[in-house]
Amino acid sequence: MGMSRREILTDVMASAAVAVVGFTAISWVVAPTCAEAAPAGIARPAGAETDELIERAQVVVGPRRRRRRCWWRRGRRVCRWW
């Protein structure tokens, strides 16, 4: 009537193997088209130095939001605003 652990493990391993084969087959079909769509690298003009291509990052700092943090202390949950 019931399934043994060995039968369940066999079924799970078989379905996992089928899933791996399926994903591999799909990746062989999809990966070449994705690779063609992605740029190979940064298109930089001839003679340009790497320092000229680097831009400074703009940092935006907004208002701080208070969050409620909770943790366990002596078997009880303690919550505070931070």
N, C-alpha and C positions, 0 to 999 in steps of 0.2 A: 504494500500500500504506500508507505512513505518512502521518500528518497533517502538514501544514505549520504553521508558526507562525501564519500568518494564520487558518487554520481553527480552531486551538485558541483563539486570541484571540477570534474571533467566537463560538465556543461559550461561552466563559467570560463574555463580555459579555452575551450573550443570557440565560444562566442568572442572572446577577446582576440584570439588569433584571426578570426574572420574580420573583425573590426580593424585590426592593424593592416591587414592586406588591403582592405577597402580604402582606408585613409592613404596608404602608400600609392595606390593606383590613382586616386584623385589628385594627390600632390604632383604626380608625374604629368598629369594633364594640365593642371592649373599653374604650376610653378613657372614654366617657360613664358607664359603670357604675362604673368606678374613681373618677371624679370625684365621683359621688354618694355613694360610701362614705366618702371622705376628708373630714375636718372642714375648713371654710373658714378657720378661724382659732382663736385662743384664745378660749374662752368666758369672758369676764370679767364680773363683776358691775357693775351700773351705779354710777358714781361712784368706782370703784376706780382708784387711781393705778398707774402702771406699776411704781413702786418696791415697792408692796405685793405685786405678783405675782411678783417675782423672788426665787428662793430661792438660798441659797448652795450651791454644789456641795460634796459631801463627797468628800474625797480619801482614797483607801485606798492605802497604800504597803505592799507585801509584801516578803518577803525577796528579795534580788537573786539571780538565777540566773546562774551562770557559763556563758558561751557560748564555743564554740570558733570563732574567727575565722580564716579563711585568706586569704592574698593571694599574689600572685606577686612574687618578688624575684629579680632576676638570672636569670630563666628557670626558677626553681624555686618550688615551692609551699611556703609557710611557714605553719604553723598554731600558734596560741597560744591560751591560755585568757584570756578577758577578763571 
